Amino acid sequence: MDVESSKYKNSVLNRDDTQLTDSTQSTEQQVQDHAASINAVRCHNNINSDEELLLSTPTDAEKAYLKDVKMQSVVFIEDAVQYRSIHHKASKFSLTLYRWYRSASIQYVIKLATFIILMLAFIEEPSSLSWSSDPRRNCKRFELPHGITEGIEILCLVILTVSNIIQGYLSTHKESQVPFLKRNPWLTGGFIVLLLSFADVIVSLVLGNDSYRIRIRRLFRPYFLVQNTTMLKKTLKAMWNTLPEIASVLTLLSLHLYFFTMLGMLVFPHRTANSTAINGDEFNNTEWKLYFRTIDNAIMSLLVLLTTANNPDVMMPAYSENRLYAIYFILFSLIGTFLVFNLLTAIIYNQFRGYFKCSMQTSYFRRCVALSAAHHSLCKATAVVKGQNYMELDQPLASVCIIQEVLRKASLSPEQRRHVYTALKEACDNGLTELNLDLFNNLFRNIDSSFHLSILPKAQVPVWTSKVMKFIQKLVQNRYFDVAGNFVVLLNAILMTVEIAIHYEEAFKGVFSRLNIMNYVFVGYYFIEQTLKMLSLGKKYFVNINCLYDGAITVALVVIELVQLSKYGHSSPASVRGLSLWDCARIVNILVLLRLLRIIPHFRPMALVTGVLLDIIRSLKSFAGIIIIIYYTFAIMGMIVFENAISPPPGLPFPKANSALTTMPPPPEYECGTYQQLQYWANNFNDFASSVVVLWDVMVVNNWGVFLQAYKAEVNSWSQLFFVIWWLISSVVCVNLFVALILDHFIAKWEGDSRERTENHRGTIQSLFQNHLHQPSQERIQKELRKHPCLQSDVTC
């Protein structure tokens, strides 16, 4: 029996050797680490062979059981890496289906279906595929035939339905006492949204989009994005928990608005003919007539003033009469804009960060539970191989050989696999052949970190024998060579700026203008610089991102300059068709500006801040879904309520491109500062793309009072409520939320040690909160494990 067990263990190691290269192709170091760990295990197996090879030949039933337990371990490890719950079916068929469903290709199909169903808003009727949203242009919209978009939508809905059915099947346990609705609220909501969407698509196909304009299913589409994105669900839950604190500040803001509204109605009364006349009565009437005529008018005027969008316009009529009236408006802005709004930012930063950290702690608890479940299954497999009864073991241990076999099958990224193998090699170097739970968890301690892998060491610098080439190589490798290149780029940008500022028209008219001549000289220098770098660095040039960036910009500059000289060097610009001289000059100067960015990595403070900002953007990419959701929902709502609500008068001309005036003079009946006088006709809700632009303009709050007044006049007073709610959600809540997130992430990145910034920086949102997370107790973990039916006894599901 000793020989059979030895053959079994050696077969595991041999399989690791043969498939080592496939699992660790990312770097040569990974292969070396993995091979070293295997050799270490072999060494320890030989030393302890008298103790470990006390096994019997596994029976067919034991082999099948062993295979199922290893599959459980693989799935639990993948759950731990992705912070997923282990509460799903764990039978042989269910695990196979689960791994297939969680595979990268299937998840890509689901994400693609979600993306397509969201993008349908741009091409379905009314289509956004036109050159302009201005109704005065009468641009023809590209629209697909009736039924095409509905067919695409049905296909995407079918994919999402299959996804929900698989999720429902995998998450259903006969032993579970918790109702399905309570256990899977998002999945239940998904089935409801799918049912409503299918019904609404059928109605659209029967009635047609011309008759059925509402299409309520469009409002539910963002739900699919939330349902299939874990981080979005966590963010929305944290936002929901933060709402009571936000509501308290908004209540305070409402009282502030109410107090100053009533005070304004009393301070700026309407002077009738029977009242006592005083100097400046006309100005006082103007303030009342424009901004405090009614309560709703006064509220909206002060609400816009909170965003400073109508400051100082709202104050000028009264201030022109008496300078003391300025105190009213200054106090209002000081309390509301500078105190209450900043208080709201502080509350969102503090409360949302706390709730989000709790959510990250929950994710970390899921990882700990999944790792414990994986170790539990690995210990079962080890006991079977050693011919022991798992239930009788005092301290279950997992064999390193089986751990390696399971890790080889698990779906891990190259960086994650490198982290695990590095930790496993350290354990083997310490003489360990079996790992307890703590040592097993230690393998995944840094799995969220990402190495700055580089292939620069592999690229060799050429060795030249010529004295001239040696001199060139020494010159280029000197640090002052890059300093000189940066100085030349900066000088080029400065001279270009000065020339355009002083002689803008002349700079782009002639092929041999002062600006173009300067660019010819600088482009020649750039070409020589990059040629010398290629000769001195060799292959290393083509694996350095900075060199490739400079080289691509230089090639583009040389090509554009050659095209410009060949086309316009001996001909008049008016006699040449195609790319104009003006376009060539503009492209060249844009490329010069892009080349200016090369100086950023050479200034350490700027490079550090830029690197931190890029890390923050990568970490917060999941939070962009929040903006997508609110924009999508409100854009569809705006189309439903305000489509074709504002239209230009018939026959209103549009300024031609060759007109002497850049804008047409507005008709005299349009009051100054109104939607019509400012020619905001392109800002409308007639299609999805233009609706998004209107929402952006309102979120920025510059001149958003224009939209309030226009839609109040064309629709009704209640239409202002839509814009106010959008302003509260987007500008007040979401913008402050993102400011809080950026502050928190920037502080976490900035306060990290230098080693984390260079060699081992964090790669996930959860890892950014690692210093604030605590290890859950084993009692709590074991209690959670006992809820899984496959981990309650020594049997498989």
Secondary structure, DSSP 4 states (H G I P E B T S, - for coil): -HHHHHHHHHHHHHHHHHTHHHHT-S-HHHHHHHHHHHHHHHHHHHHTHHHH----PPPHHHHHHHHHHHHHHHHHHHHHHTT----S--SHHHHHHHHHHTSHHHHHHHHHHHHHHHHHHHHSSSP--SS---TTT-PPPP-PPTTHHHHHHHHHHHHHHHHHHHHHHHH--TT--S-HHHH-HHHHHHHHHHHHHHHHHHHHHHH-TTT----GGGGGHHHHHHHT-HHHHHHHHHHHHHHHHHHHHHHHHHHHHHHHHHHHHHHS----TTSPP-TTHHHHHHHHHHHSSSHHHHHHHHHHHHTTTTTTTTTHHHHHH-GGGHHHHHHHHHHIIIIIHHHHHHHHHHHHHHHHHHHHHHHHHHHHHHHHHHHHHHHHHHHHHTT--GGG-SS--EEHHHHHHHHHHS---HHHHHHHHHHHHHHHHTT-SEE-HHHHHHTTTTTTEEE----GGGSPPP---SHHHHHHHHHHHSHHHHHHHHHHHHHHHHHHHHHHHHSHHHHTT-TTSHHHHHHHHHHHHHHHHHHHHHHHHGGGGGG-HHHHHHHHHHHHHHHHHHHHHHHHSSS-GGG--SS-HHHHHHHHHHHHHHHHGGGGGGSHHHHHHHHHHHHHHHHTGGGHHHHHHHHHHHHHHHHHHHTT-S-PPTT-----TT-SSSSPPPPTTSPTTSTTTTT-TTSSSSSHHHHHHHHHHHHHTTTHHHHHHHHHHHT-TTHHHHHHHHIIIIIIIIHHHHHHHHHHHHHHHHTS-HHHHHTEEE-SHHHHTGGG--PPPHHHHHHHHTTSGGGSSSS--
